[in-house]
Amino acid sequence: MEPAPEQTPFRATVLTLYPEMFPGSLGLALAGKALAAGAWTLDAIHIRDFATDRHRSVDDTPAGGGAGMVLRADVLARAIDAASSDGDTRPRLLMSPRGRPLTQARVRDLAAGPGAVIICGRFEGIDQRVIDARGLEEVSIGDYILSGGEVAAQVLLDAVIRLLPGVMGNEVSGTHESFEDGLLEHPHYTRPQEWEGRTIPDVLTSGNHAKIDAWRRAEAERLTRERRPDLLGAAKGHPSGCVSV
């Protein structure tokens, strides 16, 4: 796997208190092969390196009182400024449960761009002033709380990297996905023809591709209606079925 000569690698810079967590799972499988081939690059920057006191403090008690600690604006701003100069056009993403939900459309936008600077929060959160001053885009991967943003950053990067040119062996795989046309994926089957008394639907072995496409579309709509009816409005007008993440 080699990036095209004219292609600039996707540059990911992650700001974290736990740089040893990277590349983690991103060093394996498709993402790992793409990283080794130079299709994308990864820098994990230790936020604590930008603390200035002898204890290398990065957090402090919340203004107004309350539980937990808050990541300091001055320390984090120094880390961001070191990782992303004024001419850096990459978006600055803060993994946060209060962010906008990550969607496949946003993933595609990121994959088409030069890369991303990703900030991994910890503690109770980070000082709002650095979010405002450094133009951080808050991104959520779901309505639940993690111990920190590192796992969320890996989820985001995995979703993006697999869409980079040359990463997936079959480029069509990146266009036939859950959420690509507003629907969940249709069911999949493969050999053997019969397993534990269960058989592959006859239509899939009929050789009639029009009927197969229609079946897949109908199944995708059925599953979406049952499990994610909120997606159905966005799916109207899309002609094709979809395949899973």
MARBA-3410 file (N, C-alpha, C, O; in Angstrom, 1 decimal):
245
0.8,-1.2,0.0,0.0,0.0,0.0,0.9,1.2,0.0,1.7,1.5,0.9 ~ 0.8,2.0,-1.0,1.6,3.2,-1.1,0.7,4.4,-1.5,-0.1,4.3,-2.4 ~ 0.9,5.6,-0.8,0.1,6.8,-1.2,0.6,7.2,-2.6,1.7,7.1,-3.0 ~ -0.4,7.8,-3.4,0.0,8.3,-4.7,1.0,9.4,-4.5,1.0,10.1,-3.5 ~ 2.0,9.5,-5.5,3.1,10.4,-5.3,2.6,11.9,-5.1,3.3,12.6,-4.4
1.5,12.3,-5.7,1.1,13.6,-5.6,0.2,13.9,-4.4,-0.2,15.0,-4.0 ~ -0.1,12.8,-3.7,-1.0,12.8,-2.5,-0.3,13.2,-1.3,0.8,12.6,-0.9 ~ -0.8,14.3,-0.6,-0.2,14.7,0.7,-0.8,13.8,1.8,-2.0,13.7,1.9 ~ 0.0,13.2,2.6,-0.5,12.3,3.7,-1.4,13.1,4.6,-1.2,14.2,4.9 ~ -2.5,12.4,5.1,-3.4,13.0,6.1,-2.6,13.1,7.4,-2.0,12.1,7.9
-2.5,14.3,8.0,-1.7,14.5,9.2,-2.6,14.6,10.4,-3.4,15.5,10.6 ~ -2.4,13.6,11.3,-3.1,13.6,12.6,-2.2,14.0,13.7,-1.1,13.4,13.9 ~ -2.6,15.0,14.5,-1.8,15.4,15.7,-2.7,15.3,16.9,-3.8,15.9,16.9 ~ -2.4,14.5,17.8,-3.2,14.3,19.0,-2.5,14.9,20.2,-1.4,14.6,20.5 ~ -3.3,15.7,21.0,-2.8,16.3,22.2,-3.4,15.5,23.3,-4.7,15.5,23.4
-2.6,15.0,24.2,-3.1,14.0,25.2,-2.2,14.0,26.5,-1.1,14.4,26.4 ~ -2.8,13.6,27.6,-2.0,13.4,28.8,-1.4,11.9,28.8,-0.7,11.6,29.7 ~ -1.8,11.2,27.8,-1.4,9.8,27.7,-0.9,9.4,26.3,-1.6,8.6,25.6 ~ 0.2,10.0,25.9,0.6,9.7,24.5,1.0,8.3,24.2,1.0,7.8,23.1 ~ 1.2,7.5,25.3,1.5,6.1,25.1,0.3,5.3,24.7,0.5,4.1,24.3
-0.9,5.9,24.7,-2.1,5.2,24.2,-2.1,5.2,22.7,-3.0,4.6,22.1 ~ -1.2,5.9,22.0,-1.2,6.0,20.5,0.1,5.4,20.0,1.1,5.5,20.6 ~ 0.0,4.7,18.8,-1.2,4.6,18.0,-2.3,3.6,18.5,-3.4,3.6,18.0 ~ -1.9,2.7,19.4,-2.9,1.8,19.9,-3.5,0.9,18.8,-2.7,0.4,18.0 ~ -4.8,0.8,18.7,-5.4,0.0,17.7,-5.2,0.6,16.3,-5.3,-0.1,15.3
-4.8,1.9,16.2,-4.6,2.5,14.9,-3.3,2.0,14.3,-3.0,2.3,13.1 ~ -2.5,1.3,15.1,-1.3,0.7,14.5,-1.5,-0.7,14.0,-0.5,-1.4,13.5 ~ -2.7,-1.2,13.9,-3.0,-2.5,13.5,-3.9,-2.5,12.2,-4.5,-1.4,11.9 ~ -4.1,-3.6,11.6,-5.0,-3.8,10.5,-4.9,-2.7,9.4,-3.7,-2.3,9.1 ~ -6.0,-2.3,8.8,-5.9,-1.3,7.7,-5.2,0.0,8.1,-4.3,0.5,7.4
-5.6,0.5,9.3,-5.0,1.8,9.7,-3.5,1.7,9.9,-2.7,2.6,9.5 ~ -3.1,0.6,10.5,-1.7,0.3,10.8,-0.9,0.2,9.5,0.2,0.7,9.4 ~ -1.4,-0.5,8.5,-0.7,-0.7,7.2,-0.6,0.7,6.5,0.4,1.0,5.9 ~ -1.7,1.4,6.6,-1.7,2.8,6.0,-0.7,3.7,6.6,0.0,4.5,6.0 ~ -0.6,3.6,8.0,0.4,4.4,8.7,1.8,4.0,8.3,2.7,4.9,8.1
2.1,2.7,8.2,3.4,2.2,7.8,3.8,2.6,6.4,4.9,2.9,6.1 ~ 2.7,2.7,5.5,3.0,3.0,4.1,3.0,4.5,3.9,3.4,5.0,2.8 ~ 2.7,5.3,4.9,2.8,6.8,4.8,1.6,7.4,4.2,1.6,8.6,3.8 ~ 0.5,6.7,4.2,-0.8,7.3,3.7,-1.3,8.3,4.7,-2.1,9.2,4.4 ~ -0.9,8.2,6.0,-1.2,9.2,7.0,-0.1,9.2,8.1,0.6,8.2,8.2
0.0,10.3,8.8,1.0,10.4,9.8,0.3,10.7,11.2,-0.8,11.2,11.2 ~ 1.0,10.3,12.2,0.4,10.5,13.6,1.5,11.1,14.5,2.6,10.5,14.6 ~ 1.2,12.2,15.2,2.0,12.7,16.2,1.2,12.8,17.5,0.2,13.4,17.5 ~ 1.7,12.2,18.6,1.0,12.3,19.8,1.9,13.2,20.7,3.0,12.9,21.1 ~ 1.3,14.3,21.1,2.0,15.3,21.9,1.5,15.3,23.3,0.3,15.3,23.6
2.4,15.3,24.3,2.1,15.2,25.7,1.8,16.6,26.2,2.7,17.5,26.2 ~ 0.6,16.8,26.6,0.2,18.2,27.1,1.0,18.6,28.3,1.3,19.8,28.5 ~ 1.4,17.7,29.1,2.1,18.0,30.3,3.5,18.6,30.0,4.1,19.3,30.9 ~ 4.0,18.4,28.8,5.3,19.0,28.5,5.2,20.5,28.4,6.2,21.2,28.4 ~ 4.0,21.0,28.4,3.8,22.5,28.3,3.5,23.2,29.6,3.1,24.3,29.6
3.5,22.4,30.7,3.4,23.0,32.0,4.6,23.7,32.4,5.7,23.3,31.9 ~ 4.5,24.7,33.2,5.7,25.5,33.5,6.2,25.5,35.0,7.3,25.9,35.3 ~ 5.4,24.9,35.8,5.8,24.8,37.2,6.6,23.5,37.5,6.6,22.6,36.6 ~ 7.2,23.4,38.6,8.1,22.2,38.9,7.3,20.9,39.0,7.8,19.8,38.9 ~ 6.0,21.1,39.3,5.2,19.9,39.4,4.5,19.4,38.1,3.9,18.4,38.0
4.8,20.2,37.1,4.2,20.0,35.7,2.7,19.9,35.8,2.1,19.0,35.3 ~ 2.1,20.8,36.5,0.6,20.8,36.7,-0.1,21.2,35.4,0.3,22.1,34.7 ~ -1.2,20.5,35.2,-2.0,20.8,34.0,-3.4,21.2,34.3,-4.2,21.6,33.4 ~ -3.8,21.0,35.6,-5.2,21.2,35.9,-5.3,22.0,37.2,-4.3,22.2,37.9 ~ -6.5,22.4,37.5,-6.8,23.2,38.8,-8.2,23.0,39.1,-9.0,22.5,38.3
-8.6,23.5,40.3,-10.0,23.4,40.8,-10.9,24.3,39.9,-10.5,25.3,39.5 ~ -12.2,23.9,39.8,-13.1,24.6,39.0,-13.5,26.0,39.6,-13.8,26.0,40.8 ~ -13.5,27.0,38.8,-13.9,28.3,39.3,-15.4,28.2,39.7,-16.2,27.6,39.0 ~ -15.7,28.7,40.9,-17.1,28.6,41.4,-17.4,27.4,42.2,-18.4,27.2,42.8 ~ -16.3,26.5,42.3,-16.5,25.3,43.2,-17.0,24.2,42.4,-17.4,24.3,41.2
-17.0,23.0,43.0,-17.5,21.8,42.4,-16.5,20.7,42.4,-15.4,20.9,42.8 ~ -17.0,19.5,42.0,-16.1,18.4,42.0,-15.2,18.3,40.8,-15.4,19.0,39.8 ~ -14.1,17.6,41.0,-13.2,17.3,39.9,-12.2,18.5,39.7,-12.1,19.4,40.5 ~ -11.5,18.4,38.6,-10.5,19.3,38.2,-10.7,19.7,36.8,-11.4,19.0,36.0 ~ -10.1,20.9,36.4,-10.3,21.4,35.0,-9.0,21.6,34.4,-8.0,22.1,35.0
-8.8,21.2,33.1,-7.6,21.4,32.4,-7.4,22.9,32.1,-8.3,23.5,31.6 ~ -6.2,23.4,32.5,-5.9,24.8,32.4,-5.8,25.3,31.0,-5.3,24.6,30.1 ~ -6.3,26.5,30.8,-6.3,27.1,29.4,-4.9,27.4,29.0,-4.5,27.2,27.8 ~ -4.0,28.0,29.9,-2.7,28.4,29.5,-1.8,27.2,29.0,-1.1,27.4,28.1 ~ -1.9,26.1,29.8,-1.1,25.0,29.4,-1.5,24.4,28.1,-0.7,24.1,27.2
-2.8,24.2,28.0,-3.4,23.6,26.8,-3.1,24.5,25.6,-2.8,24.0,24.5 ~ -3.3,25.8,25.7,-3.1,26.7,24.6,-1.6,26.6,24.1,-1.4,26.7,22.9 ~ -0.7,26.5,25.0,0.7,26.4,24.6,0.9,25.1,23.8,1.6,25.1,22.8 ~ 0.3,24.0,24.2,0.4,22.8,23.4,-0.2,22.9,22.1,0.3,22.4,21.1 ~ -1.4,23.5,22.0,-2.1,23.7,20.7,-1.3,24.6,19.8,-1.1,24.3,18.6
-0.7,25.6,20.3,0.1,26.6,19.5,1.3,25.9,18.9,1.8,26.2,17.8 ~ 1.9,25.0,19.7,3.1,24.3,19.3,2.8,23.3,18.2,3.6,23.0,17.3 ~ 1.6,22.7,18.3,1.2,21.7,17.3,0.6,22.2,16.1,0.6,21.5,15.0 ~ 0.0,23.4,16.1,-0.7,24.0,15.0,-0.4,25.4,14.8,-0.9,26.3,15.6 ~ 0.4,25.7,13.9,0.8,27.1,13.6,-0.3,27.9,13.0,-1.4,27.3,12.6
-0.1,29.2,12.8,-1.2,30.1,12.2,-1.6,29.6,10.8,-2.7,29.8,10.4 ~ -0.6,29.1,10.1,-0.9,28.7,8.7,-1.5,27.3,8.6,-1.7,26.9,7.5 ~ -1.7,26.6,9.7,-2.2,25.3,9.7,-3.7,25.3,9.4,-4.4,25.9,10.2 ~ -4.1,24.7,8.3,-5.6,24.7,8.0,-6.3,23.5,8.5,-7.5,23.4,8.3 ~ -5.7,22.7,9.3,-6.4,21.5,9.8,-7.4,21.9,10.9,-7.1,22.8,11.7
-8.5,21.3,10.9,-9.5,21.6,12.0,-9.0,21.2,13.3,-8.2,20.2,13.4 ~ -9.4,21.9,14.4,-9.0,21.6,15.7,-10.2,21.0,16.4,-11.1,21.7,16.7 ~ -10.1,19.7,16.7,-11.2,19.0,17.2,-11.0,18.7,18.7,-9.9,18.2,19.1 ~ -12.0,18.9,19.5,-12.0,18.6,20.9,-13.0,17.4,21.2,-14.2,17.6,21.0 ~ -12.5,16.3,21.6,-13.4,15.2,21.8,-14.1,15.4,23.1,-13.5,15.6,24.2
-15.4,15.6,23.1,-16.2,16.0,24.2,-17.6,15.5,24.1,-18.2,15.5,23.0 ~ -18.2,15.0,25.2,-19.6,14.4,25.2,-20.6,15.5,24.9,-21.8,15.2,24.6 ~ -20.3,16.8,25.0,-21.2,17.8,24.7,-21.1,18.3,23.3,-21.8,19.3,22.9 ~ -20.2,17.7,22.5,-20.0,18.2,21.1,-21.1,17.7,20.2,-22.0,16.9,20.6 ~ -21.0,18.2,19.0,-21.9,17.7,17.9,-21.6,16.2,17.6,-20.5,15.8,17.6
-22.6,15.4,17.4,-22.4,14.0,17.2,-21.6,13.8,15.9,-21.8,14.5,14.9 ~ -20.6,12.9,15.9,-19.8,12.6,14.7,-20.7,11.8,13.8,-21.3,10.8,14.1 ~ -20.7,12.3,12.5,-21.5,11.6,11.5,-20.6,11.1,10.4,-19.5,11.6,10.3 ~ -21.2,10.3,9.5,-20.4,9.8,8.4,-20.1,10.9,7.4,-19.0,10.9,6.8 ~ -21.0,11.9,7.3,-20.7,13.0,6.4,-19.5,13.8,6.9,-18.7,14.3,6.2
-19.5,14.0,8.3,-18.3,14.8,8.8,-17.0,14.0,8.7,-16.0,14.5,8.4 ~ -17.1,12.7,8.8,-16.0,11.8,8.6,-15.4,12.0,7.2,-14.2,12.1,7.0 ~ -16.3,12.0,6.2,-15.9,12.1,4.8,-15.3,13.5,4.6,-14.3,13.6,3.9 ~ -15.8,14.5,5.2,-15.2,15.9,5.1,-13.8,15.9,5.6,-12.9,16.4,5.0 ~ -13.6,15.2,6.8,-12.3,15.2,7.4,-11.3,14.4,6.5,-10.2,14.8,6.3
-11.8,13.3,5.9,-10.9,12.4,5.1,-10.5,13.1,3.9,-9.4,12.8,3.3 ~ -11.3,14.1,3.4,-10.9,14.8,2.2,-10.0,16.0,2.5,-9.6,16.7,1.5 ~ -9.7,16.3,3.7,-8.9,17.4,4.1,-7.5,17.0,4.4,-7.1,15.9,4.2 ~ -6.7,18.0,4.9,-5.3,17.8,5.2,-5.0,17.0,6.4,-3.8,16.6,6.6 ~ -6.0,16.8,7.3,-5.7,16.2,8.6,-6.5,16.8,9.7,-7.5,17.5,9.4
-6.1,16.6,10.9,-6.8,17.1,12.1,-5.9,17.2,13.3,-5.0,16.4,13.5 ~ -6.1,18.3,14.1,-5.5,18.4,15.4,-6.6,18.0,16.4,-7.6,18.6,16.5 ~ -6.3,17.0,17.2,-7.3,16.4,18.1,-6.9,16.5,19.5,-5.8,16.1,19.9 ~ -7.7,17.2,20.3,-7.5,17.4,21.7,-8.3,16.4,22.5,-9.5,16.3,22.4 ~ -7.6,15.7,23.4,-8.2,14.7,24.3,-8.4,15.3,25.6,-7.4,15.5,26.4
-9.7,15.5,26.0,-10.0,16.0,27.3,-9.8,15.0,28.4,-9.7,13.8,28.2 ~ -9.6,15.5,29.6,-9.6,14.6,30.8,-10.2,15.4,32.0,-10.6,16.6,31.8 ~ -10.3,14.8,33.1,-10.9,15.4,34.3,-12.3,15.8,34.0,-13.1,15.1,33.3 ~ -12.8,17.0,34.6,-14.1,17.4,34.4,-14.3,18.1,33.1,-15.4,18.4,32.6 ~ -13.2,18.4,32.4,-13.3,19.2,31.1,-12.1,20.1,31.0,-11.2,20.0,31.8
-12.2,21.0,30.0,-11.1,22.0,29.9,-11.7,23.4,30.0,-12.9,23.6,29.7 ~ -10.9,24.3,30.3,-11.3,25.7,30.5,-11.9,26.2,29.2,-11.3,26.1,28.1 ~ -13.1,26.8,29.3,-13.9,27.3,28.1,-13.1,28.3,27.3,-13.3,28.4,26.1 ~ -12.3,29.1,28.0,-11.6,30.1,27.3,-10.7,29.6,26.2,-10.5,30.3,25.2 ~ -10.0,28.5,26.4,-9.2,27.9,25.3,-10.0,27.4,24.2,-9.6,27.4,23.0
-11.2,26.9,24.5,-12.1,26.4,23.4,-12.4,27.6,22.5,-12.4,27.5,21.3 ~ -12.8,28.7,23.2,-13.2,29.9,22.4,-12.0,30.5,21.7,-12.1,30.9,20.5 ~ -10.9,30.7,22.4,-9.7,31.4,21.8,-9.0,30.6,20.7,-8.4,31.3,19.8 ~ -9.1,29.3,20.8,-8.3,28.5,19.7,-9.3,27.9,18.7,-8.9,27.0,17.9 ~ -10.6,28.3,18.8,-11.5,27.8,17.8,-11.7,26.3,17.8,-11.7,25.7,16.7
-11.8,25.7,18.9,-12.0,24.2,19.0,-13.4,23.8,18.6,-14.3,24.3,19.1 ~ -13.5,22.8,17.7,-14.8,22.2,17.4,-15.0,21.0,18.3,-14.2,20.0,18.2 ~ -16.0,21.0,19.1,-16.3,19.9,20.0,-17.1,18.8,19.2,-18.0,19.1,18.6 ~ -16.5,17.6,19.4,-17.1,16.4,18.7,-17.4,15.3,19.7,-16.6,15.0,20.5 ~ -18.6,14.7,19.5,-18.9,13.6,20.4,-19.1,12.3,19.6,-19.6,12.4,18.5
-18.7,11.2,20.2,-19.0,9.9,19.5,-20.2,9.2,20.1,-20.4,8.1,19.7 ~ -20.9,9.8,21.0,-22.1,9.1,21.5,-22.5,9.7,22.9,-21.7,10.5,23.5 ~ -23.7,9.4,23.3,-24.3,9.9,24.5,-23.9,9.1,25.7,-24.7,8.4,26.3 ~ -22.6,9.1,26.0,-22.1,8.4,27.2,-20.8,9.1,27.6,-20.2,9.9,26.8 ~ -20.3,8.8,28.8,-19.1,9.4,29.3,-17.9,8.4,29.3,-18.0,7.3,29.8
-16.8,8.8,28.8,-15.5,8.1,28.8,-14.6,8.7,29.9,-14.8,9.8,30.3 ~ -13.6,8.0,30.2,-12.6,8.5,31.2,-11.8,9.7,30.6,-11.3,10.5,31.3 ~ -11.7,9.7,29.3,-10.9,10.7,28.6,-11.2,10.6,27.1,-11.9,9.7,26.6 ~ -10.6,11.5,26.3,-10.9,11.6,24.9,-10.0,10.7,24.0,-10.2,10.7,22.8 ~ -9.1,10.0,24.6,-8.2,9.2,23.8,-8.9,8.1,23.0,-8.7,8.0,21.8
-9.8,7.4,23.6,-10.5,6.3,22.9,-11.4,6.9,21.8,-11.5,6.4,20.7 ~ -12.0,8.0,22.2,-12.9,8.7,21.2,-12.1,9.2,20.0,-12.5,9.2,18.9 ~ -10.9,9.7,20.3,-10.0,10.2,19.2,-9.6,9.0,18.3,-9.6,9.2,17.0 ~ -9.4,7.8,18.8,-9.1,6.7,18.0,-10.2,6.2,17.2,-10.1,5.8,16.0 ~ -11.4,6.3,17.7,-12.7,6.0,17.0,-12.8,7.0,15.8,-13.0,6.5,14.7
-12.6,8.3,16.0,-12.7,9.2,14.9,-11.7,9.0,13.9,-12.0,8.9,12.7 ~ -10.4,8.7,14.3,-9.4,8.5,13.3,-9.6,7.2,12.5,-9.3,7.2,11.3 ~ -10.0,6.2,13.2,-10.3,4.9,12.5,-11.3,5.1,11.4,-11.2,4.7,10.3 ~ -12.4,5.9,11.7,-13.5,6.1,10.7,-12.9,6.9,9.6,-13.3,6.7,8.4 ~ -12.0,7.9,9.8,-11.5,8.7,8.8,-10.5,8.0,7.9,-10.5,8.0,6.7
-9.5,7.3,8.6,-8.4,6.7,7.8,-8.8,5.7,6.8,-8.2,5.6,5.8 ~ -9.9,4.9,7.2,-10.3,3.8,6.2,-10.8,4.4,4.9,-11.0,3.7,3.9 ~ -11.2,5.7,4.9,-11.7,6.4,3.7,-10.6,7.0,2.9,-10.9,7.6,1.8 ~ -9.4,7.1,3.4,-8.3,7.7,2.7,-8.0,6.9,1.4,-8.1,5.7,1.4 ~ -7.6,7.5,0.3,-7.4,6.8,-0.9,-6.3,5.7,-0.7,-5.3,5.9,-0.2
-6.7,4.5,-1.2,-5.8,3.4,-1.2,-5.8,2.6,0.0,-5.1,1.5,0.1 ~ -6.5,3.0,1.1,-6.5,2.3,2.3,-7.3,1.0,2.3,-6.9,-0.1,2.7 ~ -8.5,1.1,1.7,-9.4,-0.1,1.5,-9.1,-0.7,0.2,-8.9,0.0,-0.8 ~ -9.0,-2.0,0.1,-8.7,-2.6,-1.1,-9.7,-2.4,-2.2,-9.4,-2.2,-3.4 ~ -11.0,-2.4,-1.8,-12.1,-2.2,-2.7,-12.7,-0.8,-2.4,-13.3,-0.6,-1.4
-12.4,0.2,-3.3,-12.9,1.5,-3.0,-14.4,1.7,-2.9,-14.9,2.6,-2.3 ~ -15.1,0.7,-3.5,-16.6,0.7,-3.4,-17.0,0.5,-2.0,-18.1,1.0,-1.6 ~ -16.2,-0.2,-1.2,-16.5,-0.4,0.2,-16.8,0.9,1.0,-17.6,0.9,1.9 ~ -16.1,1.9,0.6,-16.2,3.2,1.3,-17.5,4.0,0.9,-17.8,4.9,1.6 ~ -18.1,3.6,-0.2,-19.3,4.3,-0.6,-20.6,3.5,-0.3,-21.7,4.1,-0.2
-20.5,2.2,0.0,-21.7,1.4,0.3,-21.5,1.1,1.8,-21.1,0.0,2.2 ~ -22.0,2.0,2.7,-21.8,2.0,4.1,-23.1,2.3,4.8,-23.9,3.0,4.3 ~ -23.2,1.8,6.1,-24.3,2.3,6.9,-24.1,3.9,7.0,-22.9,4.3,7.1 ~ -25.2,4.6,7.0,-25.2,6.0,7.1,-24.8,6.8,5.9,-25.1,8.0,5.8 ~ -24.2,6.1,4.9,-23.8,6.9,3.7,-25.0,7.4,2.9,-25.0,8.5,2.3
-26.2,6.7,2.9,-27.3,7.2,2.3,-28.5,7.3,3.3,-29.7,7.3,2.9 ~ -28.2,7.4,4.5,-29.2,7.6,5.6,-29.9,6.4,6.1,-30.8,6.5,6.8 ~ -29.4,5.2,5.7,-30.0,3.9,6.2,-28.9,3.1,6.9,-27.7,3.2,6.7 ~ -29.4,2.1,7.7,-28.5,1.1,8.2,-28.3,0.1,7.1,-29.0,0.0,6.1 ~ -27.3,-0.8,7.3,-27.0,-1.8,6.3,-28.0,-2.9,6.2,-28.7,-3.2,7.2
-28.0,-3.5,5.1,-28.8,-4.7,4.9,-28.0,-5.9,5.4,-26.8,-5.8,5.6 ~ -28.7,-7.1,5.6,-28.0,-8.3,6.1,-27.1,-8.8,5.0,-27.3,-8.6,3.8 ~ -26.1,-9.5,5.5,-25.1,-10.2,4.6,-25.1,-11.7,4.8,-25.4,-12.2,5.9 ~ -24.8,-12.4,3.8,-24.7,-13.9,3.9,-23.5,-14.4,3.0,-23.1,-13.7,2.1 ~ -23.0,-15.5,3.3,-22.0,-16.2,2.5,-22.1,-17.7,2.7,-22.9,-18.2,3.5
-21.2,-18.5,2.1,-21.2,-19.9,2.2,-21.0,-20.3,3.6,-20.2,-19.6,4.3 ~ -21.5,-21.5,4.1,-22.3,-22.5,3.3,-23.7,-22.0,3.0,-24.3,-21.2,3.7 ~ -24.3,-22.7,2.0,-25.7,-22.3,1.6,-26.7,-22.6,2.8,-27.6,-21.8,3.0 ~ -26.4,-23.7,3.6,-27.3,-24.0,4.7,-26.4,-24.1,5.9,-25.4,-24.8,5.9 ~ -26.8,-23.5,7.0,-26.1,-23.6,8.3,-27.0,-23.7,9.4,-27.9,-22.8,9.6
-26.9,-24.8,10.2,-27.8,-25.0,11.3,-29.3,-24.9,11.0,-30.1,-24.3,11.7 ~ -29.6,-25.4,9.8,-31.0,-25.3,9.3,-31.4,-24.0,8.7,-32.6,-23.9,8.3 ~ -30.5,-23.0,8.7,-30.9,-21.7,8.2,-30.2,-21.6,6.8,-29.1,-21.9,6.6 ~ -31.0,-21.0,5.8,-30.5,-20.9,4.5,-30.3,-19.5,4.0,-30.9,-18.6,4.6 ~ -29.5,-19.3,3.0,-29.4,-17.9,2.4,-30.7,-17.6,1.7,-31.2,-18.5,1.0
-31.2,-16.4,1.8,-32.4,-16.0,1.0,-32.2,-16.3,-0.5,-31.2,-16.0,-1.1 ~ -33.3,-16.9,-1.1,-33.2,-17.4,-2.5,-32.8,-16.2,-3.4,-32.1,-16.4,-4.4 ~ -33.3,-15.0,-3.1,-33.0,-13.9,-4.0,-31.6,-13.7,-4.2,-31.1,-13.2,-5.3 ~ -30.8,-13.9,-3.2,-29.3,-13.6,-3.2,-28.6,-14.6,-4.1,-27.4,-14.3,-4.5 ~ -29.1,-15.7,-4.4,-28.5,-16.7,-5.3,-29.2,-16.8,-6.6,-28.9,-17.8,-7.4
-30.1,-15.9,-6.9,-30.9,-15.9,-8.1,-30.1,-15.5,-9.3,-30.5,-15.8,-10.5 ~ -29.1,-14.6,-9.1,-28.4,-14.1,-10.2,-29.1,-12.8,-10.8,-28.6,-12.2,-11.8 ~ -30.3,-12.5,-10.3,-31.0,-11.3,-10.8,-30.6,-10.1,-10.0,-31.1,-9.9,-8.8 ~ -29.7,-9.3,-10.5,-29.1,-8.2,-9.7,-30.1,-7.1,-9.4,-30.0,-6.4,-8.4 ~ -31.1,-6.9,-10.3,-32.1,-5.9,-10.0,-32.9,-6.3,-8.8,-33.2,-5.5,-7.9
-33.3,-7.6,-8.7,-34.0,-8.1,-7.6,-33.2,-8.1,-6.3,-33.7,-7.8,-5.2 ~ -31.9,-8.4,-6.5,-31.0,-8.4,-5.3,-30.9,-7.0,-4.8,-31.0,-6.7,-3.6 ~ -30.7,-6.0,-5.6,-30.6,-4.6,-5.2,-31.9,-4.1,-4.5,-31.9,-3.5,-3.5 ~ -33.1,-4.5,-5.1,-34.3,-4.2,-4.5,-34.5,-4.8,-3.1,-35.0,-4.2,-2.2 ~ -34.1,-6.1,-3.0,-34.2,-6.8,-1.7,-33.3,-6.1,-0.6,-33.7,-5.9,0.5
-32.1,-5.8,-1.0,-31.1,-5.1,-0.1,-31.7,-3.7,0.3,-31.6,-3.4,1.5 ~ -32.3,-3.0,-0.6,-32.8,-1.7,-0.2,-34.0,-1.9,0.7,-34.1,-1.2,1.7 ~ -34.9,-2.9,0.5,-36.0,-3.1,1.3,-35.6,-3.5,2.7,-36.2,-3.1,3.7 ~ -34.6,-4.4,2.8,-34.1,-4.8,4.1,-33.4,-3.7,4.9,-33.6,-3.6,6.1 ~ -32.7,-2.8,4.2,-32.1,-1.7,4.8,-33.1,-0.8,5.4,-33.0,-0.3,6.5
-34.2,-0.5,4.6,-35.3,0.3,5.1,-36.0,-0.3,6.3,-36.3,0.3,7.3 ~ -36.2,-1.7,6.2,-36.8,-2.4,7.3,-36.0,-2.3,8.6,-36.6,-1.9,9.7 ~ -34.7,-2.5,8.5,-33.9,-2.4,9.7,-33.8,-1.0,10.3,-33.8,-0.8,11.5 ~ -33.7,-0.1,9.4,-33.7,1.3,9.8,-35.0,1.7,10.5,-35.0,2.4,11.5 ~ -36.1,1.3,9.9,-37.4,1.6,10.5,-37.5,1.0,11.9,-38.1,1.6,12.8
-37.0,-0.2,12.1,-37.1,-0.9,13.4,-36.1,-0.3,14.4,-36.5,-0.2,15.6 ~ -34.9,0.0,14.0,-33.8,0.3,14.9,-33.5,1.8,15.0,-33.1,2.3,16.1 ~ -33.6,2.5,13.9,-33.2,3.9,13.8,-34.2,4.7,13.0,-33.8,5.3,12.0 ~ -35.4,4.8,13.4,-36.4,5.5,12.6,-36.1,7.0,12.4,-36.6,7.6,11.5 ~ -35.2,7.5,13.3,-34.8,8.9,13.1,-34.0,9.2,11.9,-33.9,10.3,11.4
-33.5,8.1,11.3,-32.7,8.3,10.0,-33.5,8.3,8.8,-33.0,8.7,7.7 ~ -34.8,7.9,8.9,-35.5,7.6,7.6,-35.8,8.9,6.8,-35.8,8.9,5.6 ~ -35.9,10.0,7.5,-36.1,11.3,6.8,-35.0,11.6,5.9,-35.1,12.1,4.8 ~ -33.8,11.4,6.4,-32.5,11.7,5.7,-32.3,10.8,4.5,-31.6,11.1,3.6 ~ -33.0,9.6,4.6,-32.7,8.6,3.6,-33.6,8.8,2.3,-33.3,8.2,1.3
-34.6,9.6,2.4,-35.6,9.7,1.3,-34.8,10.3,0.1,-34.0,11.2,0.2 ~ -35.1,9.7,-1.0,-34.5,10.2,-2.3,-33.2,9.5,-2.7,-32.7,9.7,-3.8 ~ -32.7,8.7,-1.8,-31.4,8.0,-2.1,-31.7,6.7,-2.7,-32.5,5.9,-2.2 ~ -31.1,6.3,-3.9,-31.5,5.2,-4.7,-30.9,3.9,-4.2,-31.4,2.8,-4.6 ~ -29.8,3.9,-3.5,-29.0,2.7,-3.3,-29.1,2.2,-1.9,-29.5,2.9,-1.0
-28.8,0.9,-1.7,-28.7,0.3,-0.4,-27.4,0.7,0.3,-26.7,1.5,-0.2 ~ -27.1,0.1,1.4,-25.9,0.4,2.1,-25.4,-0.8,2.9,-26.1,-1.8,3.1 ~ -24.1,-0.7,3.2,-23.4,-1.8,3.9,-22.8,-1.3,5.2,-22.7,-0.1,5.4 ~ -22.4,-2.2,6.0,-22.0,-1.8,7.4,-20.7,-1.1,7.5,-19.9,-1.1,6.6 ~ -20.5,-0.5,8.8,-19.2,0.0,9.2,-18.4,-1.2,9.6,-17.2,-1.1,10.0
END
